[in-house]
Amino acid sequence: MSSGLWTAFAMLAFVVITLWVFLFKKKEDFDEQAHLPLDEEDKQENRKEKSS
């Protein structure tokens, strides 16, 4: 019986985390985070151009 409770708890935790990520996070936050690697590349290119 206790393994069934652990399974139910794990499934509930998964559902709660999934809902939190996809429903309650702002789309703007995801968009900003998605562009972070591109922003870093732009900064590196700008540094290279300035040093040349």
PDB file of N, CA, C and O in Angstrom:
ATOM      1  N   MET A   1       0.821  -1.201   0.000  1.00  0.00           N
ATOM      2  CA  MET A   1       0.000   0.000   0.000  1.00  0.00           C
ATOM      3  C   MET A   1       0.862   1.261   0.000  1.00  0.00           C
ATOM      4  O   MET A   1       0.503   2.233  -0.664  1.00  0.00           O
ATOM      5  N   SER A   2       1.981   1.281   0.717  1.00  0.00           N
ATOM      6  CA  SER A   2       2.782   2.496   0.798  1.00  0.00           C
ATOM      7  C   SER A   2       3.438   2.823  -0.543  1.00  0.00           C
ATOM      8  O   SER A   2       3.648   3.996  -0.851  1.00  0.00           O
ATOM      9  N   SER A   3       3.769   1.801  -1.351  1.00  0.00           N
ATOM     10  CA  SER A   3       4.349   2.103  -2.665  1.00  0.00           C
ATOM     11  C   SER A   3       3.320   2.775  -3.562  1.00  0.00           C
ATOM     12  O   SER A   3       3.673   3.600  -4.405  1.00  0.00           O
ATOM     13  N   GLY A   4       2.064   2.429  -3.386  1.00  0.00           N
ATOM     14  CA  GLY A   4       0.998   3.093  -4.140  1.00  0.00           C
ATOM     15  C   GLY A   4       0.851   4.548  -3.744  1.00  0.00           C
ATOM     16  O   GLY A   4       0.574   5.403  -4.586  1.00  0.00           O
ATOM     17  N   LEU A   5       1.036   4.832  -2.454  1.00  0.00           N
ATOM     18  CA  LEU A   5       0.970   6.221  -1.989  1.00  0.00           C
ATOM     19  C   LEU A   5       2.129   7.041  -2.539  1.00  0.00           C
ATOM     20  O   LEU A   5       1.946   8.193  -2.933  1.00  0.00           O
ATOM     21  N   TRP A   6       3.319   6.452  -2.568  1.00  0.00           N
ATOM     22  CA  TRP A   6       4.483   7.155  -3.119  1.00  0.00           C
ATOM     23  C   TRP A   6       4.284   7.422  -4.603  1.00  0.00           C
ATOM     24  O   TRP A   6       4.648   8.490  -5.096  1.00  0.00           O
ATOM     25  N   THR A   7       3.714   6.467  -5.314  1.00  0.00           N
ATOM     26  CA  THR A   7       3.449   6.655  -6.738  1.00  0.00           C
ATOM     27  C   THR A   7       2.442   7.780  -6.950  1.00  0.00           C
ATOM     28  O   THR A   7       2.629   8.625  -7.825  1.00  0.00           O
ATOM     29  N   ALA A   8       1.388   7.793  -6.160  1.00  0.00           N
ATOM     30  CA  ALA A   8       0.378   8.850  -6.259  1.00  0.00           C
ATOM     31  C   ALA A   8       0.978  10.204  -5.920  1.00  0.00           C
ATOM     32  O   ALA A   8       0.689  11.195  -6.591  1.00  0.00           O
ATOM     33  N   PHE A   9       1.814  10.258  -4.883  1.00  0.00           N
ATOM     34  CA  PHE A   9       2.468  11.509  -4.510  1.00  0.00           C
ATOM     35  C   PHE A   9       3.383  12.006  -5.628  1.00  0.00           C
ATOM     36  O   PHE A   9       3.385  13.195  -5.947  1.00  0.00           O
ATOM     37  N   ALA A  10       4.158  11.104  -6.220  1.00  0.00           N
ATOM     38  CA  ALA A  10       5.063  11.488  -7.302  1.00  0.00           C
ATOM     39  C   ALA A  10       4.281  11.991  -8.510  1.00  0.00           C
ATOM     40  O   ALA A  10       4.679  12.971  -9.139  1.00  0.00           O
ATOM     41  N   MET A  11       3.177  11.333  -8.838  1.00  0.00           N
ATOM     42  CA  MET A  11       2.363  11.764  -9.974  1.00  0.00           C
ATOM     43  C   MET A  11       1.732  13.119  -9.696  1.00  0.00           C
ATOM     44  O   MET A  11       1.684  13.973 -10.581  1.00  0.00           O
ATOM     45  N   LEU A  12       1.252  13.322  -8.486  1.00  0.00           N
ATOM     46  CA  LEU A  12       0.663  14.614  -8.120  1.00  0.00           C
ATOM     47  C   LEU A  12       1.714  15.721  -8.184  1.00  0.00           C
ATOM     48  O   LEU A  12       1.436  16.813  -8.680  1.00  0.00           O
ATOM     49  N   ALA A  13       2.907  15.446  -7.690  1.00  0.00           N
ATOM     50  CA  ALA A  13       3.984  16.442  -7.754  1.00  0.00           C
ATOM     51  C   ALA A  13       4.319  16.785  -9.199  1.00  0.00           C
ATOM     52  O   ALA A  13       4.517  17.953  -9.533  1.00  0.00           O
ATOM     53  N   PHE A  14       4.384  15.784 -10.046  1.00  0.00           N
ATOM     54  CA  PHE A  14       4.674  16.023 -11.464  1.00  0.00           C
ATOM     55  C   PHE A  14       3.603  16.912 -12.099  1.00  0.00           C
ATOM     56  O   PHE A  14       3.925  17.853 -12.824  1.00  0.00           O
ATOM     57  N   VAL A  15       2.340  16.614 -11.829  1.00  0.00           N
ATOM     58  CA  VAL A  15       1.241  17.398 -12.404  1.00  0.00           C
ATOM     59  C   VAL A  15       1.286  18.836 -11.892  1.00  0.00           C
ATOM     60  O   VAL A  15       1.097  19.771 -12.670  1.00  0.00           O
ATOM     61  N   VAL A  16       1.533  19.023 -10.611  1.00  0.00           N
ATOM     62  CA  VAL A  16       1.579  20.370 -10.028  1.00  0.00           C
ATOM     63  C   VAL A  16       2.727  21.176 -10.638  1.00  0.00           C
ATOM     64  O   VAL A  16       2.540  22.337 -11.003  1.00  0.00           O
ATOM     65  N   ILE A  17       3.902  20.577 -10.749  1.00  0.00           N
ATOM     66  CA  ILE A  17       5.046  21.290 -11.328  1.00  0.00           C
ATOM     67  C   ILE A  17       4.791  21.619 -12.788  1.00  0.00           C
ATOM     68  O   ILE A  17       5.111  22.719 -13.241  1.00  0.00           O
ATOM     69  N   THR A  18       4.220  20.683 -13.528  1.00  0.00           N
ATOM     70  CA  THR A  18       3.921  20.923 -14.939  1.00  0.00           C
ATOM     71  C   THR A  18       2.920  22.064 -15.103  1.00  0.00           C
ATOM     72  O   THR A  18       3.102  22.933 -15.956  1.00  0.00           O
ATOM     73  N   LEU A  19       1.875  22.062 -14.299  1.00  0.00           N
ATOM     74  CA  LEU A  19       0.893  23.152 -14.366  1.00  0.00           C
ATOM     75  C   LEU A  19       1.530  24.485 -13.999  1.00  0.00           C
ATOM     76  O   LEU A  19       1.251  25.502 -14.633  1.00  0.00           O
ATOM     77  N   TRP A  20       2.378  24.486 -12.987  1.00  0.00           N
ATOM     78  CA  TRP A  20       3.037  25.727 -12.572  1.00  0.00           C
ATOM     79  C   TRP A  20       3.901  26.288 -13.695  1.00  0.00           C
ATOM     80  O   TRP A  20       3.893  27.492 -13.952  1.00  0.00           O
ATOM     81  N   VAL A  21       4.640  25.419 -14.356  1.00  0.00           N
ATOM     82  CA  VAL A  21       5.541  25.875 -15.413  1.00  0.00           C
ATOM     83  C   VAL A  21       4.760  26.407 -16.610  1.00  0.00           C
ATOM     84  O   VAL A  21       5.088  27.470 -17.136  1.00  0.00           O
ATOM     85  N   PHE A  22       3.739  25.686 -17.043  1.00  0.00           N
ATOM     86  CA  PHE A  22       3.076  26.057 -18.287  1.00  0.00           C
ATOM     87  C   PHE A  22       1.903  27.015 -18.123  1.00  0.00           C
ATOM     88  O   PHE A  22       1.519  27.677 -19.086  1.00  0.00           O
ATOM     89  N   LEU A  23       1.333  27.103 -16.944  1.00  0.00           N
ATOM     90  CA  LEU A  23       0.170  27.976 -16.784  1.00  0.00           C
ATOM     91  C   LEU A  23       0.463  29.254 -16.017  1.00  0.00           C
ATOM     92  O   LEU A  23      -0.117  30.297 -16.319  1.00  0.00           O
ATOM     93  N   PHE A  24       1.342  29.196 -15.044  1.00  0.00           N
ATOM     94  CA  PHE A  24       1.510  30.336 -14.171  1.00  0.00           C
ATOM     95  C   PHE A  24       2.751  31.164 -14.460  1.00  0.00           C
ATOM     96  O   PHE A  24       2.874  32.279 -13.953  1.00  0.00           O
ATOM     97  N   LYS A  25       3.663  30.652 -15.252  1.00  0.00           N
ATOM     98  CA  LYS A  25       4.830  31.443 -15.626  1.00  0.00           C
ATOM     99  C   LYS A  25       4.418  32.372 -16.767  1.00  0.00           C
ATOM    100  O   LYS A  25       3.582  32.022 -17.600  1.00  0.00           O
ATOM    101  N   LYS A  26       5.014  33.550 -16.789  1.00  0.00           N
ATOM    102  CA  LYS A  26       4.685  34.509 -17.832  1.00  0.00           C
ATOM    103  C   LYS A  26       5.415  34.151 -19.122  1.00  0.00           C
ATOM    104  O   LYS A  26       6.572  33.730 -19.099  1.00  0.00           O
ATOM    105  N   LYS A  27       4.733  34.322 -20.231  1.00  0.00           N
ATOM    106  CA  LYS A  27       5.337  34.050 -21.534  1.00  0.00           C
ATOM    107  C   LYS A  27       6.540  34.960 -21.766  1.00  0.00           C
ATOM    108  O   LYS A  27       7.512  34.554 -22.404  1.00  0.00           O
ATOM    109  N   GLU A  28       6.478  36.190 -21.251  1.00  0.00           N
ATOM    110  CA  GLU A  28       7.585  37.119 -21.426  1.00  0.00           C
ATOM    111  C   GLU A  28       8.858  36.590 -20.764  1.00  0.00           C
ATOM    112  O   GLU A  28       9.959  36.785 -21.278  1.00  0.00           O
ATOM    113  N   ASP A  29       8.699  35.919 -19.620  1.00  0.00           N
ATOM    114  CA  ASP A  29       9.861  35.341 -18.943  1.00  0.00           C
ATOM    115  C   ASP A  29      10.518  34.279 -19.807  1.00  0.00           C
ATOM    116  O   ASP A  29      11.742  34.240 -19.927  1.00  0.00           O
ATOM    117  N   PHE A  30       9.699  33.411 -20.416  1.00  0.00           N
ATOM    118  CA  PHE A  30      10.242  32.372 -21.279  1.00  0.00           C
ATOM    119  C   PHE A  30      10.914  32.975 -22.505  1.00  0.00           C
ATOM    120  O   PHE A  30      11.983  32.522 -22.913  1.00  0.00           O
ATOM    121  N   ASP A  31      10.295  33.993 -23.093  1.00  0.00           N
ATOM    122  CA  ASP A  31      10.878  34.631 -24.268  1.00  0.00           C
ATOM    123  C   ASP A  31      12.219  35.279 -23.935  1.00  0.00           C
ATOM    124  O   ASP A  31      13.176  35.168 -24.701  1.00  0.00           O
ATOM    125  N   GLU A  32      12.283  35.948 -22.803  1.00  0.00           N
ATOM    126  CA  GLU A  32      13.527  36.588 -22.387  1.00  0.00           C
ATOM    127  C   GLU A  32      14.626  35.548 -22.164  1.00  0.00           C
ATOM    128  O   GLU A  32      15.765  35.736 -22.590  1.00  0.00           O
ATOM    129  N   GLN A  33      14.278  34.464 -21.500  1.00  0.00           N
ATOM    130  CA  GLN A  33      15.254  33.414 -21.236  1.00  0.00           C
ATOM    131  C   GLN A  33      15.681  32.711 -22.521  1.00  0.00           C
ATOM    132  O   GLN A  33      16.827  32.278 -22.639  1.00  0.00           O
ATOM    133  N   ALA A  34      14.776  32.597 -23.477  1.00  0.00           N
ATOM    134  CA  ALA A  34      15.108  31.942 -24.740  1.00  0.00           C
ATOM    135  C   ALA A  34      16.112  32.762 -25.543  1.00  0.00           C
ATOM    136  O   ALA A  34      16.883  32.203 -26.323  1.00  0.00           O
ATOM    137  N   HIS A  35      16.111  34.082 -25.360  1.00  0.00           N
ATOM    138  CA  HIS A  35      17.008  34.946 -26.132  1.00  0.00           C
ATOM    139  C   HIS A  35      18.344  35.203 -25.439  1.00  0.00           C
ATOM    140  O   HIS A  35      19.221  35.847 -26.015  1.00  0.00           O
ATOM    141  N   LEU A  36      18.509  34.714 -24.226  1.00  0.00           N
ATOM    142  CA  LEU A  36      19.750  34.961 -23.491  1.00  0.00           C
ATOM    143  C   LEU A  36      20.997  34.476 -24.239  1.00  0.00           C
ATOM    144  O   LEU A  36      21.972  35.225 -24.302  1.00  0.00           O
ATOM    145  N   PRO A  37      21.021  33.270 -24.807  1.00  0.00           N
ATOM    146  CA  PRO A  37      22.230  32.852 -25.531  1.00  0.00           C
ATOM    147  C   PRO A  37      22.524  33.751 -26.731  1.00  0.00           C
ATOM    148  O   PRO A  37      23.686  34.025 -27.032  1.00  0.00           O
ATOM    149  N   LEU A  38      21.489  34.204 -27.409  1.00  0.00           N
ATOM    150  CA  LEU A  38      21.686  35.075 -28.563  1.00  0.00           C
ATOM    151  C   LEU A  38      22.218  36.433 -28.126  1.00  0.00           C
ATOM    152  O   LEU A  38      23.071  37.017 -28.796  1.00  0.00           O
ATOM    153  N   ASP A  39      21.715  36.934 -27.004  1.00  0.00           N
ATOM    154  CA  ASP A  39      22.192  38.216 -26.492  1.00  0.00           C
ATOM    155  C   ASP A  39      23.665  38.130 -26.125  1.00  0.00           C
ATOM    156  O   ASP A  39      24.423  39.070 -26.366  1.00  0.00           O
ATOM    157  N   GLU A  40      24.073  37.011 -25.545  1.00  0.00           N
ATOM    158  CA  GLU A  40      25.473  36.832 -25.163  1.00  0.00           C
ATOM    159  C   GLU A  40      26.372  36.812 -26.403  1.00  0.00           C
ATOM    160  O   GLU A  40      27.464  37.378 -26.384  1.00  0.00           O
ATOM    161  N   GLU A  41      25.919  36.163 -27.478  1.00  0.00           N
ATOM    162  CA  GLU A  41      26.697  36.141 -28.715  1.00  0.00           C
ATOM    163  C   GLU A  41      26.836  37.547 -29.298  1.00  0.00           C
ATOM    164  O   GLU A  41      27.901  37.908 -29.798  1.00  0.00           O
ATOM    165  N   ASP A  42      25.770  38.337 -29.235  1.00  0.00           N
ATOM    166  CA  ASP A  42      25.825  39.712 -29.725  1.00  0.00           C
ATOM    167  C   ASP A  42      26.828  40.535 -28.919  1.00  0.00           C
ATOM    168  O   ASP A  42      27.578  41.330 -29.485  1.00  0.00           O
ATOM    169  N   LYS A  43      26.840  40.348 -27.609  1.00  0.00           N
ATOM    170  CA  LYS A  43      27.779  41.086 -26.769  1.00  0.00           C
ATOM    171  C   LYS A  43      29.220  40.717 -27.109  1.00  0.00           C
ATOM    172  O   LYS A  43      30.092  41.585 -27.144  1.00  0.00           O
ATOM    173  N   GLN A  44      29.473  39.436 -27.358  1.00  0.00           N
ATOM    174  CA  GLN A  44      30.824  39.004 -27.706  1.00  0.00           C
ATOM    175  C   GLN A  44      31.242  39.569 -29.055  1.00  0.00           C
ATOM    176  O   GLN A  44      32.393  39.972 -29.221  1.00  0.00           O
ATOM    177  N   GLU A  45      30.336  39.605 -30.016  1.00  0.00           N
ATOM    178  CA  GLU A  45      30.654  40.168 -31.327  1.00  0.00           C
ATOM    179  C   GLU A  45      30.947  41.658 -31.214  1.00  0.00           C
ATOM    180  O   GLU A  45      31.858  42.161 -31.872  1.00  0.00           O
ATOM    181  N   ASN A  46      30.188  42.366 -30.390  1.00  0.00           N
ATOM    182  CA  ASN A  46      30.413  43.794 -30.199  1.00  0.00           C
ATOM    183  C   ASN A  46      31.778  44.050 -29.563  1.00  0.00           C
ATOM    184  O   ASN A  46      32.461  45.007 -29.928  1.00  0.00           O
ATOM    185  N   ARG A  47      32.177  43.206 -28.619  1.00  0.00           N
ATOM    186  CA  ARG A  47      33.486  43.363 -27.996  1.00  0.00           C
ATOM    187  C   ARG A  47      34.609  43.147 -29.012  1.00  0.00           C
ATOM    188  O   ARG A  47      35.610  43.865 -29.005  1.00  0.00           O
ATOM    189  N   LYS A  48      34.434  42.159 -29.879  1.00  0.00           N
ATOM    190  CA  LYS A  48      35.448  41.868 -30.890  1.00  0.00           C
ATOM    191  C   LYS A  48      35.584  43.038 -31.869  1.00  0.00           C
ATOM    192  O   LYS A  48      36.690  43.416 -32.257  1.00  0.00           O
ATOM    193  N   GLU A  49      34.429  43.605 -32.262  1.00  0.00           N
ATOM    194  CA  GLU A  49      34.468  44.728 -33.199  1.00  0.00           C
ATOM    195  C   GLU A  49      35.126  45.960 -32.568  1.00  0.00           C
ATOM    196  O   GLU A  49      35.875  46.672 -33.236  1.00  0.00           O
ATOM    197  N   LYS A  50      34.852  46.210 -31.296  1.00  0.00           N
ATOM    198  CA  LYS A  50      35.430  47.361 -30.622  1.00  0.00           C
ATOM    199  C   LYS A  50      36.927  47.221 -30.421  1.00  0.00           C
ATOM    200  O   LYS A  50      37.666  48.204 -30.476  1.00  0.00           O
ATOM    201  N   SER A  51      37.373  45.982 -30.184  1.00  0.00           N
ATOM    202  CA  SER A  51      38.802  45.780 -29.935  1.00  0.00           C
ATOM    203  C   SER A  51      39.614  45.776 -31.239  1.00  0.00           C
ATOM    204  O   SER A  51      40.837  45.913 -31.205  1.00  0.00           O
ATOM    205  N   SER A  52      38.948  45.621 -32.371  1.00  0.00           N
ATOM    206  CA  SER A  52      39.671  45.590 -33.664  1.00  0.00           C
ATOM    207  C   SER A  52      40.014  46.958 -34.163  1.00  0.00           C
ATOM    208  O   SER A  52      40.617  47.094 -35.228  1.00  0.00           O
TER     209      SER A  52
END
